[in-house]
């Protein structure tokens, strides 16, 4: 019998399991590396305060967090509205291809729409073909923009 998948808002009790998921994600991304103290700090900032401008959803099976996705709102002058930046889309390896990532992304989209966002955007590692295929199946399209960054610390 298939196990029930619950998609819900993340809580502080999920931090340890989310850090493990981020460790998996960052192991395949050349631009980031796993640092549990930084990941705990980031997750905690996302969980603190009102959740009007930020959101973390988790997927849970039998009381264990097996996937996560986060989003934050910002103002787009191009849109003249709020848009949502999606990050940390990850499902544990042994739970992939079961619709969990799709359900997490749908939950984030529902949250973003509710808060007035008119566009979702995300960054994906160029070498992660599985992620690109997943996003394309979900209706995401590449743009002509590239990501640039400058570290401040």
DAQUIBEL-V368540 format. One record per run of one state. SS is the DSSP state (hx for helix, st for strand, lp for the rest). FROM is the first residue (numbers start at 1). LEN is the number of residues. If there is no record, write none. Layout:
ss;from;len
SS;FROM;LEN
SS;FROM;LEN
//
This chain:
ss;from;len
lp;1;4
st;5;5
lp;10;2
hx;12;15
lp;27;9
hx;36;12
lp;48;6
st;54;8
lp;62;2
st;64;13
lp;77;4
st;81;11
lp;92;1
hx;93;3
lp;96;4
hx;100;15
lp;115;2
st;117;6
lp;123;6
hx;129;9
lp;138;16
//
